[in-house]
Amino acid sequence: MKKLTFISWNVNGIRAVEKKEALQWIDEEGVDFLGLQEIKAEAEQIPATIFEKEYKHSIINSSIKKGQSGVALYTDRDAVYHSSCESVDILSEGRINEYHFDNIAYFNVYFPNGQRNEERLQYKMEFYDRFFTHINALRDEGKSIIVCGDVNTAHTPIDLARPKANEKTSGFLPMEREWMDKLIDAGYIDTFRYIKGEERDRYSWWSYRAGARARNVGWRIDYFFVSQDLKEKIIDADILDSVMGSDHCPVKLVLEI
């Protein structure tokens, strides 16, 4: 058995984060899997200086629309299989890394935001459903599942500072929250809640407006989910809200595998 540390972070532009030297803490953290979302860069545009550690594998999935979306996965763990999950991300927006190691299917995902308009909200819900179908099919094949990333939805009223004011805002709409209910009812565990219970005022995203982060007016929209068979292997899960450099902060999971 070995403890594996997973970090997920929406960096909101990997080149901007590099200029702030905001990823160099990775060198001291001992991270086995680093999943970044919203990198907004092609593979060749990612600075080599984001951190000193040289991971054995770096899997970059960029959007066909330059300067938008994009995900990156870094690990030393050898894969049996990896994919960009085209059956889910049908618009090729660079939203998924799928990486199989041992008997685990690990996903680093930047789920769509539905706030722009009704069309994008519809795409978000369809993306949710395609992703749910995909991971369930893998689980039916006997795979354990780990999902990390920016889900772009706060699940319950304790997952955002102002739930009443956001009841009609995408990111806290009933249908979005119902999808998360469905995920959990299907046996996927919200690891932060599993470890921290009903702990309040813990958020992973804050608007850049009106000093929201300083006042902790935030949303918990970044998650690690694991399938039920990994429940007893969860050692720790947390939100690293002291890490600066983005409008999101990293979230962490430690498993003993």
BAVEXLO-365115 format. One line per 4 residues: number of its first residue (from 1); their letters; for each residue x, y, z of C-alpha. Coordinates in Angstrom, 3 decimals. Each point is the difference from the previous one (the first is absolute). Example, Ala and Ser with C-alpha at 12.3 -4.5 7.8 and 13.67 -1.06 7.14 Angstrom:
1> as> 12.300/-4.500/7.800  1.370/3.440/-0.660
***
This chain:
1> mkkl> 0.000/0.000/0.000  1.212/3.476/-0.851  -1.392/3.432/0.749  -0.698/1.949/-3.165
5> tfis> -0.555/3.762/0.082  -2.284/1.568/-2.608  -0.289/3.747/-0.598  -2.615/1.690/-2.181
9> wnvn> 0.118/3.696/-0.866  -1.762/2.287/-2.445  2.913/2.343/-0.694  -1.952/2.391/-2.275
13> gira> 2.944/0.310/-2.381  3.172/-2.004/0.550  2.237/2.682/-1.479  -1.438/2.602/2.366
17> vekk> 0.540/-2.348/2.950  3.608/-0.613/-1.065  0.698/3.749/0.014  -1.206/0.093/3.619
21> ealq> 2.181/-3.047/0.855  -3.218/-1.413/1.426  0.651/-3.675/-0.822  3.449/-0.383/1.504
25> wide> -1.405/-1.361/3.281  -0.603/-3.233/-1.917  3.749/-0.748/0.297  -0.316/-0.348/3.776
29> egvd> -3.428/-1.607/0.189  0.822/-3.480/-1.352  -2.880/-0.091/-2.481  -0.550/-3.295/-1.825
33> flgl> -2.788/1.284/-2.279  -0.377/3.668/-0.885  -3.124/0.908/-1.974  -0.288/3.562/-1.291
37> qeik> -3.040/1.522/-1.659  -0.547/3.080/-2.143  3.650/0.127/-1.046  -0.869/2.155/-3.055
41> aeae> 3.104/-1.155/-1.887  1.343/-2.438/-2.547  2.570/-2.548/1.198  2.907/1.923/-1.524
45> qipa> -1.135/3.207/1.735  0.254/-1.410/3.526  3.140/1.405/1.649  2.550/-2.587/1.110
49> tife> 0.496/2.078/3.142  -3.457/-0.550/1.548  1.743/-2.289/2.527  3.381/-1.761/0.205
53> keyk> -1.299/-3.564/0.312  0.200/-1.915/-3.263  -2.961/-2.315/-0.175  0.346/-3.135/-2.067
57> hsii> -3.325/0.638/-1.747  -1.676/3.262/-0.964  -3.275/-0.294/-1.880  -1.326/3.237/-1.465
61> nssi> -3.456/0.270/-1.524  -0.487/3.456/-1.480  -3.154/1.518/-1.441  -0.306/0.439/-3.750
65> kkgq> -0.857/3.605/0.900  3.336/1.547/0.923  0.274/1.698/3.365  -3.017/-1.773/1.497
69> sgva> -0.570/-2.958/2.316  2.617/-2.776/-0.158  1.146/-2.534/2.589  3.405/-1.396/0.969
73> lytd> 0.926/-3.102/1.967  3.419/-0.700/1.511  1.039/-3.287/1.617  2.817/-2.483/0.396
77> rdav> -2.423/-2.914/0.101  0.105/-2.048/-3.193  -3.305/-0.277/-1.827  -1.620/-2.963/-1.642
81> yhss> -2.160/2.392/-2.039  -0.760/3.682/-0.328  -2.431/1.984/-2.095  -1.503/3.452/-0.479
85> cesv> -3.490/-1.555/0.303  -1.365/1.268/-3.309  -3.345/-1.722/0.513  -0.740/2.386/2.864
89> dils> 1.714/3.217/-1.147  -1.670/0.016/-3.399  0.966/3.633/-0.774  3.711/-0.748/0.573
93> egri> 0.310/2.723/2.617  2.889/-1.708/1.787  -1.986/-0.947/3.081  1.148/-3.484/1.014
97> neyh> 3.080/-2.070/0.735  -0.874/-3.684/0.430  2.845/-2.070/1.430  -0.133/-3.683/0.945
101> fdni> 2.543/-1.425/2.424  -0.176/-3.267/1.936  -3.767/-0.634/-0.057  -0.916/3.663/0.428
105> ayfn> -1.467/2.428/-2.534  1.056/3.489/1.052  -1.642/3.097/-1.486  1.185/3.601/0.084
109> vyfp> -2.951/2.056/-1.235  -0.912/3.609/-0.677  -3.783/-0.197/-0.158  -1.804/2.664/-2.059
113> ngqr> -1.293/3.226/1.505  -3.675/0.648/-0.693  -0.206/3.691/0.862  0.583/1.493/-3.463
117> neer> -3.347/-0.907/-1.520  -2.674/-2.687/-0.228  1.881/-1.821/-2.749  3.088/-0.422/2.164
121> lqyk> -2.109/-1.111/2.943  -1.551/-2.656/-2.218  3.466/-1.119/-1.134  1.138/-0.180/3.615
125> mefy> -2.902/-2.289/0.951  0.585/-2.218/-3.028  3.716/-0.164/0.852  -0.923/-1.018/3.564
129> drff> -2.194/-2.816/-1.298  2.550/-1.274/-2.530  2.698/-0.006/2.663  -2.227/-1.842/2.485
133> thin> -0.768/-2.674/-2.594  3.707/-0.345/-0.843  1.266/-0.494/3.549  -2.848/-2.394/0.820
137> alrd> 0.900/-2.130/-2.997  3.605/-0.196/1.211  -1.126/-0.849/3.507  -2.191/-2.780/-1.411
141> egks> 3.157/-1.368/-1.635  1.572/-0.241/3.464  1.957/3.257/0.062  0.356/2.151/3.086
145> iivc> -0.713/3.671/-0.758  1.668/3.240/1.116  -1.362/3.309/-1.288  1.575/3.359/0.726
149> gdvn> -0.522/3.463/-1.342  -2.106/3.120/-0.253  -3.567/-1.299/-0.086  -1.419/3.539/-0.234
153> taht> -2.827/-0.801/2.433  -0.328/0.439/3.747  -1.861/-3.021/1.297  -1.807/1.136/3.149
157> pidl> -0.731/3.318/1.765  3.064/-0.402/2.211  2.172/-0.120/-3.127  -0.375/3.696/-0.770
161> arpk> -0.105/3.150/2.074  -3.266/1.381/-1.394  -2.287/-2.871/-1.013  -3.267/1.969/0.095
165> anek> 1.322/2.700/-2.323  1.217/-2.600/-2.524  -2.992/-2.335/-0.269  -0.584/1.122/-3.604
169> tsgf> 3.679/0.173/-0.969  1.672/-2.739/-2.042  2.313/-1.766/2.375  -2.722/-0.366/2.613
173> lpme> -3.078/-0.790/-2.065  -2.208/-2.875/1.186  0.703/-2.100/-3.112  3.771/0.412/0.423
177> rewm> -0.179/-0.951/3.665  -2.278/-2.934/-0.836  2.686/-1.362/-2.315  2.437/0.057/2.918
181> dkli> -2.613/-1.763/2.135  -0.210/-2.642/-2.741  3.789/-0.386/-0.008  0.111/-0.523/3.757
185> dagy> -3.065/-2.260/0.019  1.793/-2.169/-2.582  2.767/-0.634/2.532  2.543/2.717/-0.737
189> idtf> 1.393/1.617/3.139  0.616/3.720/0.474  3.324/-0.517/1.771  0.130/3.437/1.643
193> ryik> -3.374/-0.565/1.673  1.001/-3.569/0.888  2.995/1.316/1.953  -1.237/3.412/1.173
197> geer> -3.694/-0.697/0.518  -2.211/3.110/0.054  2.913/2.396/0.440  -1.074/3.446/-1.153
201> drys> 1.603/3.045/-1.620  2.399/-2.131/-2.045  0.061/1.094/-3.613  2.185/-0.551/-3.068
205> wwsy> -1.039/2.913/-2.249  -0.501/3.708/0.625  -0.937/2.714/-2.462  2.726/2.536/-0.734
209> raga> -2.600/2.693/0.690  -0.622/1.924/3.219  2.770/-1.680/2.003  -1.980/-3.234/0.153
213> rarn> 2.950/-2.182/0.989  1.110/2.260/2.837  -3.577/-0.103/1.322  -0.313/-3.743/-0.767
217> vgwr> -3.092/0.480/-2.143  0.621/-3.115/-2.044  -1.253/-3.235/-1.521  1.220/-3.590/0.390
221> idyf> -0.072/-1.142/-3.620  3.258/-2.020/-0.184  -0.219/-3.628/1.083  1.511/-3.428/0.297
225> fvsq> -2.486/-2.846/-0.398  0.888/-3.680/0.341  -2.038/-3.126/-0.617  -1.364/-1.861/3.023
229> dlke> 2.626/-2.745/-0.178  2.715/2.579/0.817  -1.789/1.330/3.086  2.168/-1.809/2.521
233> kiid> 3.126/1.206/-1.801  -0.712/3.709/0.588  2.626/1.351/2.415  -0.535/3.735/-0.356
237> adil> -1.824/2.609/-2.064  0.280/3.746/0.334  -0.247/3.415/-1.639  3.338/1.828/-0.218
241> dsvm> -1.499/3.455/0.364  3.270/1.652/1.002  1.444/-0.607/-3.492  -0.317/3.124/-2.138
245> gsdh> 0.442/0.652/-3.717  -3.448/-0.649/-1.460  -3.630/0.777/0.767  -0.149/-3.687/1.016
249> cpvk> 2.155/-1.742/2.582  1.242/-3.601/-0.201  -1.790/-2.962/1.546  1.781/-3.085/1.292
253> lvle> -0.639/-3.709/0.406  2.192/-2.651/1.614  -0.756/-3.670/-0.638  1.735/-3.127/1.249
257> i> 0.153/-2.369/-2.964
***
